[in-house]
Amino acid sequence: MDPPAPTLQKSLYLWSVVGVVLLVQVGGDLTGNVARNGTATQSSEYLDDDDDNNIRKASNAIDGNYQSCSSTKKEINPWWRVDLLKWYRVSSVSINVNSGEDGTFNMIDGAEIRIGNSLENNATNNPRCVFISRIPEGMTQTFPCYEMQGQYVSIHIPGENKILRLCEVEVYGILNDSLTGNCSSTTSLPHEYHFVDQNKTWTEAQSYCRQKYTDLATIDNTEDMNRLMETGNSGFKTAWGGLKKNKTQGKWQWSDQSSCSFRNWYVGQPDNQNENQECVEIQNETSFWDDMNCEEKIPFFCHHDHLILIDENKTWWEARSYCRQNHKDLVSVTSEKVQRWVEAKAKRASTPHVWLGLRYTCTLNIWFWVSGDPTCYHNWAPGNGTFAEECGGTRVGRTGAVQRGLHQWVSLPDTEQLNFICSV
């Protein structure tokens, strides 16, 4: 049943009202509006000038009442987010733009919807479902999200002097752990950790790991943390991990550029003692983290993933043959975690796109992974992967590649010559 149109009353403040309904539709049995069971938050809360008791709380957007709305203050980069409390798959987002209380319309030009599992940068670092260039007044538009996986659904508007106001957000989906196939990012391609009992600075350790393995250790969750500690020598006191503070941005980042938000700080850390502690050391006794001077020389942990970038230009067919002869196959991106690994590899490519093991069959009109893995995760760029590909009268097949910059997938002729990523 379509939700009733919100009834809007006059107000003294002058901005537009956006009635937003996120319809998350997936294959299988829906579990109802899961947003109602979640928790909402936003960058700020607006207090009506004419009613001190009327706070435009974030939770107003998930209370089932289309006449109560959430609203931020006028600020830089306002955002709103709902925590679904569990992982869901999202296939589409529908947004309805309704008339504002002052008779105007908000086109929400430049707004973004993001879905994922990271809270870094207020969840705005999660994969983007859609960039909304414009929604005509009074219209509802549906944007496909291709079964994106995540616990957090966020909306934000980049820029200065912006207000984000939402009247209702509804999320429908199925739990990620109820899916079939190897689609869970918690179980696919775990990091393989290696303890190196050599004393090096953080930068020296990073260089060593990149030469011998993949990079300094990235730790995604407590399971990773436990497996990492099991590889360590019982005699070490502290060892480097892959987390370092970015001086320019003032935030902690993994060496392999992973967006993982997992942290395991000791109480009171990080404290940046003497204002020169910008690298993470892992304590053997407690497994907690501490910030330390990057020039200290201690042992370290590396991780090895299962992907390799081949910096050679080949057609898709040549790339597939190379991978199968020298490694396993062209990479299949079956989860958000594997997507992050692909992004880390792709950014080092010498071509603007990088081949994946993705191919289109005209017989069935579907995309599939040539490795046989299930196609349960998608990250298509707008206008790609959503329509039947042109098949008539040409021997050129359509194949999938990832963008080096934006990291989304695109459909390209298999005759183009690109770098490629193999599973190893």
C-alpha positions, 0 to 999 in steps of 0.5 A: 500500500502506498503511504498517505501523502503528508499534510504540511502546515505553514511555518515561519522558517523558509526551507523546503520539505522533502518527504522521503520514502526508501523502499528497499526491495530484494529477492525473497521474503521481505521482513517489513519496514525494518527501519521502524526497529532501527535507530536514527541519528543526524548531524544536528537537530532543528528547534522550531522558533515558534515551539520550543518543544518541537525538536525535529529529531532524527527519529521522526523520520522512522516513526510511521507518521508522515506529518512529523519530520526530522530536520537538521540545522542549516550547516555544512554537509548535513546528514541523516542515518538509520542503523538497521542493527543488522545487515540487509541487502538493498536493491532500490531506493524510492524518493518522493519530493513533496511540497514545502511548508512555505509552498516551495519545493526542495530538489535535493540537488546533489544529495547522495544515498549511501549503504554500507557497514562503516561509520567512518566520516558519519557513514558517508564513506560507505558505497554510494547507491546514487547521486541525485542530480535532480528530482522534479517537484511532486514526483517520485523516482526510484533508484536501483541499488543492486542489492547493496549490503549494509547495516547503515542507510544514510542520506547526505547533502554535500555543501555549505548552508544546506538543510536536510529535512525528511518526513519518513524513511521506510526500509524493506529487506531481508537479512544478509545472513538468510541469503544463499551462496558465499555472499557474506563479507564476514566469511569471504576471503579473510585476511591471511596474517603474518607476524614478522619478528624484525624490528623496523619503523612503521614506514619500513614495515609497510615497505616490507609487507608490500614487497613480501605480502600485500600490506601492513595488517588491516583488521576488519573485526574481532575475528580478524583481531583474534586470528592476527594475535594467534600468528604472533610470537609470544615473546613480542611486547608490541607490534605495528598494525596498518593503522596510521593517522593522516596528518592532512585529514586528521583521521586514522586510515589503514595502509591499504586504504580500507574504509573499515571502521573497526578499532580496538583502542586501550582505555585513554588511547589514542592520546598523541603523547608529545604530539608525535604518536601517529601510528598504531602498535598492538599490545601482545599482553592485552591485544589492545591498541596504542598510538606510538611514534612511527620511528620506533623500531618494533616487530609488525604484522602483515596481511596477505589477501587473495588478489593481484593486479596485473599491470599489463594491457590485455583484452578481456579474453586474454586477461582471463587466459592469463589469470587461469594459466598463472593464478586462479581466475579473473576476480569475482566481487562477491561482497563489500569486503572483496570490493574494498580489496579490488578498489585498493588494487584498482587505484594502482592501475595504469588504465582508467578501468580494470577487468573483472571476471564479469560477463554478459550472456545474451542467451539469458540476458544476465551478468555472471561471474566466470568463476561460477560464484553467485552474483549476489553483490553489485556495485554498478555505476549509473546507467550500467548493468541495469538494461539488456545489452545490445547483442545483435549483429556483433561478435564483440561481447560485453564484459565488466570492469571496475573504474580506477577512480570511482571504483564502480562497475561499468560495461565495456566491449571485451576487445578493450585492452586494460589492466586486470585483477586475478584471484590467487 
